[in-house]
């Protein structure tokens, strides 16, 4: 069994990023930023509500039985 807090946030896939270039003190710099259309992370509670197979829920965490 694995215990996961119900309010932990996560992404289902890696976020889409883009490189943003700007000039600072006459020097060209770049930084990696999230794309504007990137979805917000889900909480584990939201994820379990969207799945077709319900997970057993406790008041402070969600327990998932792991095989193996």
Secondary structure, DSSP 8 states (H G I E B T S, - for coil): -EEE-TT-EE-SS---EEEEEEEETTEEEEEEEE-TT----EEHHHHHHHSSS---B-SS-EEE----
